[in-house]
Amino acid sequence: MTVSLPIPAGSAELTTDWLTQALRAGGVIDRANVSVFAVDAPGGAAGLYGQTVRVTLGYDRDEAGLPPSLIAKFSSATPQMRAGAIAAYAKEVHFYREMAPHTSLPTPACYYADIDPASYLHVILLEDMAPAVSGSRLAGCSEKQARLAVGHIADFHAFWWEHPRLAEMSWLPDPDFGQNPSAQQSVYEGWWPRFLENLGEMRLPDPIRAIGENFGRHRARIEHHLFNAPPRTLVHGDYHLGNLLFASEEGGVPFAVIDWQLLRRGRAVRDVAYFLSENLLPAARRAVEMELLTDYHRRLLAGGVQNYTFSDCMTDYRLALLQRFRALVSTIAVMPFTPAERQMHVDVLLPRNIAAILDHNPGELIHDWLS
C-alpha cells in the first residue's frame, strides 16, 4: 500500500478506476479491473466521526481471491468534525497498515489505507466480514460473546504489554494526564452541571453523586494512573459491542474487532472494564464478572506478563469503572449526539456503569481515591 492515490471525501467520489488502483496497490487484484460497483450503507453510512459504506464490486475478468464486496471508511462529511478527528483517523490508518498484520486479534483484512493530514481526509478499504454482524449495546451480549471478547483482548494486551515498539509509535500521542491538573478539574467541573441537566428526571444514587461531585480534583491522578503510568500496553479504547463482530445464524467469523480510531497506550484492563460494565445487563455481568476477570488475568500471565498481581488487576479495574463514569459525564454533557443517541447513554449505558461501580464498594473507592 505504498501507492498514494487521491483520497475521496466520500463514496460519491469513488470510481471504478480509483477502486481498481487501490485494490491493485493493496495486492488484492492482479490483472482484473473493477468494472462496476454499487454502494450501500451497513447500518447507516454517517457516523459521528466518519462515513462507512459497503461497496459491492464487479470485475472485467475472473481472478482468484477477488472480493465481491468491501467496507469503505471515509472522514466525516462535516469539515469541522474532520479537523477534530484527524488524530483518530491517523491511529486507524497506522493500525491497519503497520500493526494488524502482526497481531493475533481477529480484524478485517485491510486492502488499502491512506491519509492526508492537510485536508483531514482519509480512506480505508476493509474486508467485508458479512454475514458476521456487530453486537447490540442495547440488548447486551451473551455469556459466550463475553468470553470471546475478554479472552481475545487479554491475548492482545499480553502481546503488547510493555512492548519495545510502544515507544516507537510517534503517531500515537500520549496526553499527559499528570500535567496541569487544575485545568483538567476545571474542564470536568464545566461538564458536571450540563451532565446533570441532560439526565432529565434521572436521579443519581447518593454514592454516585458523591463520586461525580468529587471526581474533578482527582481526575488527573486517576487518568494519569490508567493511561500514563506503567505497566502499559495497547488499549483499543472503544471496546464495545458495536465494534465487535460475531457469527450470525448465516455464518461468518466467530469474532473480530473493528474501529481502531481510539487506540491508545494504557492500563490493559480499562478495555475490560468498559466492556463488562456497559455491554452486559447488570445481572448477566454479576453472574460472570469475577470468573472472566480471573481468566483475563490468567491469560495475561500465560502470555508472558510478569509482576502484575490479580490485586493490581482489580485495583485498575475499579479505577477504570470510575474513569468510564467520567467519560459518560463528558459524553452526555457535550457530545453532539442526536436526542436518541444521548438518551441511550442516559437510559442504558450510564445505569449499567453505575450498577458496576455500586457492586465494587463505592465507599472504599471514594475513601482511597476521591478523598
Secondary structure, 3 states (H helix, E strand, C coil): CCCCCCCCCCHHHCCHHHHHHHHHHCCCCCCCCEEEEEEECCCCCECCCEEEEEEEEEECCCCCCCCCEEEEEEECCCHHHHHHCHHHHHHHHHHHHHHHHHCCCCCCCEEEEEEECCCCEEEEEEECCCCCEECCCCCCCCHHHHHHHHHHHHHHHHHHCCCHHHHHCCCCCCCCCCCCHHHHHHHHHHHHHHHHHHCCCCCCCHHHHHHHHHHHHHHHHHHHHHHCCCCCEEECCCCCHHHEEEEECCEEEEEEECCCCCCEEECCHHHHHHHHHHHCCHHHHHHHHHHHHHHHHHHHHHCCCCCCCHHHHHHHHHHHHHHHHHHHHHHHHHCCCCHHHHHHHHHHHHHHHHHHHHCCCHHHHHHHHCC
